[in-house]
């Protein structure tokens, strides 16, 4: 295993741990995915829901775009290995 692969594994484990800790504490976890429009990401919530959101600079906050259906949530989690 190369040094880069080792570092990627360490980073992946750290992000997964952070996700678990964030959701366990009752806070949403931001999921950035390539291919989304600028200023868009997913927010995963402790209740298992996921929303596509966009960041509004005017509001300095995330604005919901749409809530993912159960099928889409599971597809996203599978694709990201969550």
N, C-alpha and C positions, 0 to 999 in steps of 0.2 A: 504494500500500500504506500503510495507516495505521500510526501509531507502535505501536499494540498488536500488530498483525500482525507487524511487524518484531521486536518483543520476544519474541513467541511463537516465531518462527522461530529466534531466537538461543537461547532456552531449549531448544527441541527439539533443536537441534544439540548443545548442551552435554550434555543427558541422553544422547543417542545416543553421544557420545564417552565419557562416563563409563561407560556400559554396556559398550562395547567394551573399555575399559581394565580395568574390574573383572573381566570374564570372562577376559580375556587374562592377568590376574594370578593366576587360579586361584580367585577368590572368586565366590560367588553374587551375583546382582543382583536386588534387590527390585523387583517390578512391582506397583504399586497400581492397582486397577481399580475404578471406580464400580460399585456393585451387589453387591459381595461383602459378606458379613456383617461386623459390627464385628470388628476385630482380625485380619482375614484378608487375605492378599495372596498373590501368587505369588513363588516364588524360582526364578530361572533359573540353571542351573549350567553351567559350562564344557563339560561333556560333552553339551550340547544338551538335557538333561532339564529339565523344569519341574515343580515341585510346588506344589500349593495348601497353604498352611500357615496356622496360627493362632498368634498370639503368646500365650504363657502367662506371666502375671505371676508366678505361683508359681515357675516355672522360670527366669524372665527369659530366655527363649529361644523360638525358633519350634518348633512341634510339627507334624510332617507330618500333613496330612489325607488327601491322595491325590496320586499321581503321575499327571500327564497323559499320555494316550496320544499317539502321534505325530500322529494326525489332529487331536486337540484342541490340541496345541502349535502346529501350523501354523495352525490357525484363529485362535488367540489372537494369534500373531505378525502374521498378515495384518490382523486387526482393529486392532491397535495400530501397524501400519506398521513393524514391526521386521524 
